[in-house]
């Protein structure tokens, strides 16, 4: 289920995010190949849904992290462009 729009999709149609341990507790990061361990959150391959999930902090709350990776929005946008090609 997408944490941005709340709709259900096949797992292959979603992008997974995980928590990377940092000195301040944890940071939201993109799990490009789906092999990252631990708890994950999913967003459909729609930039608007991704921004909505970050703006309303649903993805951050779901994973229990304090912040997002500084370049996360740009990295996700590049991933979406690569998927369209």
N, C-alpha and C positions, 0 to 999 in steps of 0.2 A: 504494500500500500504506500502511495506517495504521501510524504509528510507535508507537502505543499498544498495539493488539491484534495487529498483524501480519497482519491479513486484507486481502485485495485487494478494492477497490471501484472502480466507475467514477469517473473524475476528477471528475465533477460532484457526486458524493456525498461528496467530501473537502474539507477546508478547508486552504488553503495558508498556510504560514508562511515568512518570509524573514528575512534578516539586514539590519538597518539599521546603517550605519556610525556609530560613536560615537568619542569620544576614547580610549576604553579598549579598542577593538578591534571591537566589534559587539554588537548586542542583538537578541534574537529578537522579531519583531513579526508581527502578523496581516496577511496579504495579502488584504484583503476581496474584491477583484475579480479576483484572479489575474493581475494585470498587472505586479506587481513583478518587476523584473529579478533576475537572479542565481539562485543555488542555492536551492531550496525544499525544504521537508519537508511531509508531509501527515498529517492526522489525520482520522478519520471524525467525523461530527457527533454524537458521543457524549461528554458531559462526563466520564464515567469514563475513557474512553480518553485524552482530552486530559490529565487529571490524572495518569494512569499514565505517559504520555509525558514529562511534566515531572518527575514524581517520580523516575523511573528515569533521567532525563536523556538518553533516547534521541534526542529531537528536538534538544536542544542539541548533543549529540555529532555528530549527522548533519550539522548545519549549521556546526559548528566555531565556536560563539560562546561567550562567557564568561558571559553572564547572560541572563535573560528580562526583557522589559519589565515594569516594576513592576505595571501594571494589566492584564497580559495575561490572567490567569485570569478576571477580571471581564468583560473585553471579549469573551472567547470565550463565556462564559455568556450574555451579552446576545445574541450572534449566534445561538446555539442556540435561545434563546427566540423570536427573530425568525423563524427558519426554521420553527418549529412553527406559527406563525400563518398 
